[in-house]
Amino acid sequence: MNISPNKLNWYLLFNLPSAYLCGVRTRYLDDVKCVVTVKHKWINKNPFKSMFWAVQGMAAELTTGALVMQKIMQSRKNISMLVANNNATFTKKATGRITFICEDGSQLDKAIAHTISTGEGCTVWMQATGTNADGIEVSKFNFEWTLKLKS
């Protein structure tokens, strides 16, 4: 079963309402790439007239996490997922609509295959890059996802 952007947005509404209320929305998801957007508005602003870093983090984490969830579902195995580490770099004020893209789906295939074949947990670093409407990078987030086969 595949996860669709619409299903993820409904999931946010009921399970991560703060992300939903801040305007985090999944726009595209396939086997390699996920696109999530969030628009700068009153509810997600900081005192510096830009988007609060944590709102960017929610959108970036969803961009990587949606790929992880989809790959786990496709594997039909009982695999747990958890962020073990993350870091971020901010290069420009985040105003307007910010689009986060992660294109690390193929490296996830390798990590999940390794976890399934060996039964050992593994980690995989995934990157989500946020750009504004002009295509200028505003932030870059890296998430270290842990994958472990459940017994």
N, C-alpha and C positions, 0 to 999 in steps of 0.2 A: 504494500500500500504506500502510495506517495502522499506527502504532505503538500497541500496547496497553500499559496499565499493567503487565500480567504480563510482557510482552516486555522492558520497561524494567527491571523488577526482576531478571530473569535476566541482562540485560546488565550490571547493576551487580555481580552476583555474580562474573561472569567477567572484567570489564574495569575495574571500580572497586571492588575488594573492600573497601577501607577505608570507603567510603560504605555498602556493604552491611552490613559488620560493625557499623558505628555505628547501624544501624537505619533508614537512609534508605529510604523506600518510596514509589513512585508509587501514588496511589489513584484518580486520575481524569485523563483526557486527552480533549479534543475539539478542534475547530478554533479555539476561542477561549481555552480555559481549561485549565490544568493544576494539579493538586493533589498535593502531596507532603507526607508526614508523617515525623516523626522523634520518637522518645520519649527523654526524658532518662533515662539509665541509667548504670551504672558506667563503661562503656567510652567514653562521650562527655562525661563530666563535667569541670568545671574545679575549681580549689581553692575557689571561691566558692559551691559547692553548686548550680550551674546548668549548663546545657549550654554546652560550649565553642563559642566564636564560629565557629570553622572548620567545625564540624559543621553549624551553622545555614547557613553559606555553601554547603556541599555540597548541602544540601537546596534552598536557594534557587536555586542555579545550575541544578540539575536541573529545577526548575520552569520556568525560562525556556528552558533548552536543549532540553528535550523538545519544546516547541512549535516551536523552530527546526528541529530534526531532522525532525519530522513535516511541516512546511511544505516543506522542501527535498525530501523524498521525494515529496510530492504534486506538486511542480512537474516532476518527472522530468528535472530538469537537474542537471548536475554543478556544485554550488555548495559552496564551502568556508565554514566557519563557525569563528569564533574570538572569544573574549572579549578585547576590547582594553582595557577599563577596567571598574572596578566601585567601588562605595562602599556603605557600610552605616550604618544608625543603629540603636542598641539602646536600647529604652525601658523594658524590664522584664526581670527575671530569667526565663530560659527554663527552666521546669521542667514536668514532665508531658509530654503529647503536644503537639508544636508542629506546626501545619498551615501550610504555605506555599502561597499561591495566586498565580498569575499569570494575568491576563486580557487579555494584549496580543496575542493571535493575529491580530486584524484589522489592527493596524498592521504586523505582519510580512508580511501579504499584500501591502501596498503596497511595502514594502522589497524583497521578492523579485521582484515584478513590475518594479520599477525596475531592479534588477540584471539581470534577463533582457532587458528591452527595450533598455537602453542598453549592456549589456556592461561597465558600470563597477561597481566595488565600492561598497558603501554601508554605513552603520552604522545601527543601531537600538537605542535604549535600551529596556530592558524592566525591569519592577519585580516583585519577589516580596515579598509581605507575610506575615510569620509571626505567628500568633496562638496563644494557649494555649487550653486546653479551655473557659475562660470567655469566649472571644471577644475577649480583651484583646490588643492588639498588643504583641509583644515585640521585633520587629525588622523592618526594611525594607531590602531589598537592591536595588540598581540595577546592571544589567549592560549594558554597551555591546557588542553583538554586531556583528562585521564579517561581511559577506557578499560573496563574490567569485565570479564565474563562472569556472570552471576551463576551460582550453583543451584 
